[in-house]
Amino acid sequence: MNIIVTGASRGIGYEVARKFAAGKNNNVLVISRNKERLMALKQKCLEVSPEAKLLVLPFDLENLEGIEGDLRDNIFKHFSSLDVLINNAGLLIKKPVMDLTAGDVNRMMTVNFLAPMVMVQALMPLLEKAGGSHVVNIGSMAGVQGCKKFPGLSAYSASKAAVHVLTECLAEEFKDSSVRFNALAFGVVQTEMLAEAFPGLEAPLKASAMAAFVQEFALNGQRYFNGKTLPVSISTP
Ligand SMILES: NC(=O)c1ccc[n+]([C@@H]2O[C@H](COP(=O)([O-])OP(=O)(O)OC[C@H]3O[C@@H](n4cnc5c(N)ncnc54)[C@H](OP(=O)(O)O)[C@@H]3O)[C@@H](O)[C@H]2O)c1
């Protein structure tokens, strides 16, 4: 099985990549900016399973043209089909709305919403080739209407709402294909992102626990859901 996980240098993406890399027949391609951390992830995977196949592609997903250029070319060199794409990379800049700059908003919209869309545009031929593949976009309860909102997260929450709606629309546009699209709206999970945004807050879930759910959902959720945003939270109404 061929799998891509974005944002695998730390947090939930790191744990998701580790879990997939433990599967004997899996080729896992991991993307994020920090090459050293991705290489450390690879080393860890090899320590656990010496036959693990993990391909490291350091890349900045804010470079949307590069996704359709160099990144796409590199991925096509390694994979002739793609079974699972997990658009997990995320950026959170916490600021009161009056302090947010257009640049801040642009960066969050790019990483959290546009990059997942451009990844799908670039990789659709590989996804269609696999037959029954699954795109899982990582959203947030912060982007679900009616759920508790937090000061400082206006643009972040809006970018997550955008990726939820995008997921629904992708399912509609590609309903005649074999590819399925779903989003997972996470509640709080103990990661560096959470610790940086909410110092001292203790989340009820560790990254590895959430990763176990993501892996299971990525492998089987497409049999039951398409175009859906599932709340994955035990702490938010
Ligand atoms: N933790 C929570 O409580 C929580 C709650 C709801 C939703 N989420 C969502 O869950 C996902 C994972 O969150 P997390 O807590 O594990 O976050 P994290 O610890 O901050 O990890 C984010 C990952 O995204 C990558 N990334 C950020 N900007 C990037 C860019 N421009 N290009 C490539 N990669 C980039 C980072 O890698 P580099 O820095 O190496 O590029 C890192 O690997 C995110 O989408 C987040 O919004 C998290």
The ligand as an SDF file (V2000), in Angstrom:
LIG
                    3D

 48 52  0  0  0  0  0  0  0  0999 V2000
   -3.1860   19.1540   18.5130 N   0  0  0  0  0  0  0  0  0  0  0  0
   -4.4500   19.5340   18.5600 C   0  0  0  0  0  0  0  0  0  0  0  0
   -5.0330   19.7570   19.6330 O   0  0  0  0  0  0  0  0  0  0  0  0
   -5.2320   19.6730   17.2750 C   0  0  0  0  0  0  0  0  0  0  0  0
   -6.6030   19.9530   17.3810 C   0  0  0  0  0  0  0  0  0  0  0  0
   -7.3360   20.0770   16.2210 C   0  0  0  0  0  0  0  0  0  0  0  0
   -6.7300   19.9190   14.9880 C   0  0  0  0  0  0  0  0  0  0  0  0
   -5.3950   19.6750   14.9090 N   0  0  0  0  0  0  0  0  0  0  0  0
   -4.7990   19.5250   13.5820 C   0  0  0  0  0  0  0  0  0  0  0  0
   -4.1320   18.2760   13.5120 O   0  0  0  0  0  0  0  0  0  0  0  0
   -3.0140   18.3760   12.6110 C   0  0  0  0  0  0  0  0  0  0  0  0
   -1.7570   17.9240   13.3450 C   0  0  0  0  0  0  0  0  0  0  0  0
   -1.5890   18.7720   14.4640 O   0  0  0  0  0  0  0  0  0  0  0  0
   -0.4280   18.6330   15.5370 P   0  0  0  0  0  0  0  0  0  0  0  0
   -0.9860   19.0690   16.8230 O   0  0  0  0  0  0  0  0  0  0  0  0
    0.2560   17.3270   15.3990 O   0  0  0  0  0  0  0  0  0  0  0  0
    0.5210   19.8400   15.0220 O   0  0  0  0  0  0  0  0  0  0  0  0
    2.0970   20.0890   15.0920 P   0  0  0  0  0  0  0  0  0  0  0  0
    2.7040   19.3390   16.2150 O   0  0  0  0  0  0  0  0  0  0  0  0
    2.2840   21.5660   15.0450 O   0  0  0  0  0  0  0  0  0  0  0  0
    2.5970   19.4620   13.7020 O   0  0  0  0  0  0  0  0  0  0  0  0
    2.2570   20.1120   12.5170 C   0  0  0  0  0  0  0  0  0  0  0  0
    2.9980   19.4800   11.3720 C   0  0  0  0  0  0  0  0  0  0  0  0
    2.7020   20.2370   10.1840 O   0  0  0  0  0  0  0  0  0  0  0  0
    3.9090   20.5230    9.5180 C   0  0  0  0  0  0  0  0  0  0  0  0
    3.8380   21.7760    8.7770 N   0  0  0  0  0  0  0  0  0  0  0  0
    3.4530   22.9920    9.2260 C   0  0  0  0  0  0  0  0  0  0  0  0
    3.6090   23.9260    8.2620 N   0  0  0  0  0  0  0  0  0  0  0  0
    4.0930   23.2620    7.1750 C   0  0  0  0  0  0  0  0  0  0  0  0
    4.4830   23.6720    5.8660 C   0  0  0  0  0  0  0  0  0  0  0  0
    4.4320   24.9460    5.4860 N   0  0  0  0  0  0  0  0  0  0  0  0
    4.9530   22.7430    5.0150 N   0  0  0  0  0  0  0  0  0  0  0  0
    5.0390   21.4500    5.3860 C   0  0  0  0  0  0  0  0  0  0  0  0
    4.6740   20.9970    6.6010 N   0  0  0  0  0  0  0  0  0  0  0  0
    4.2270   21.9080    7.4840 C   0  0  0  0  0  0  0  0  0  0  0  0
    4.9660   20.6000   10.6230 C   0  0  0  0  0  0  0  0  0  0  0  0
    6.2530   20.2590   10.1130 O   0  0  0  0  0  0  0  0  0  0  0  0
    7.4620   21.2460    9.8250 P   0  0  0  0  0  0  0  0  0  0  0  0
    7.4760   22.2890   10.8780 O   0  0  0  0  0  0  0  0  0  0  0  0
    8.6410   20.3150    9.8280 O   0  0  0  0  0  0  0  0  0  0  0  0
    7.2050   21.7660    8.4500 O   0  0  0  0  0  0  0  0  0  0  0  0
    4.4960   19.4820   11.5560 C   0  0  0  0  0  0  0  0  0  0  0  0
    5.0220   18.2450   11.1430 O   0  0  0  0  0  0  0  0  0  0  0  0
   -2.9660   19.8310   12.1640 C   0  0  0  0  0  0  0  0  0  0  0  0
   -3.6240   19.9720   10.9240 O   0  0  0  0  0  0  0  0  0  0  0  0
   -3.7370   20.5600   13.2440 C   0  0  0  0  0  0  0  0  0  0  0  0
   -4.2890   21.7730   12.7730 O   0  0  0  0  0  0  0  0  0  0  0  0
   -4.6280   19.5500   16.0280 C   0  0  0  0  0  0  0  0  0  0  0  0
  1  2  1  0
  2  3  2  0
  2  4  1  0
  4  5  1  0
  4 48  2  0
  5  6  2  0
  6  7  1  0
  7  8  2  0
  8  9  1  0
  8 48  1  0
  9 10  1  0
  9 46  1  0
 10 11  1  0
 11 12  1  0
 11 44  1  0
 12 13  1  0
 13 14  1  0
 14 15  2  0
 14 16  1  0
 14 17  1  0
 17 18  1  0
 18 19  2  0
 18 20  1  0
 18 21  1  0
 21 22  1  0
 22 23  1  0
 23 24  1  0
 23 42  1  0
 24 25  1  0
 25 26  1  0
 25 36  1  0
 26 27  1  0
 26 35  1  0
 27 28  2  0
 28 29  1  0
 29 30  1  0
 29 35  2  0
 30 31  1  0
 30 32  2  0
 32 33  1  0
 33 34  2  0
 34 35  1  0
 36 37  1  0
 36 42  1  0
 37 38  1  0
 38 39  2  0
 38 40  1  0
 38 41  1  0
 42 43  1  0
 44 45  1  0
 44 46  1  0
 46 47  1  0
M  CHG  2   8   1  16  -1
M  END
$$$$
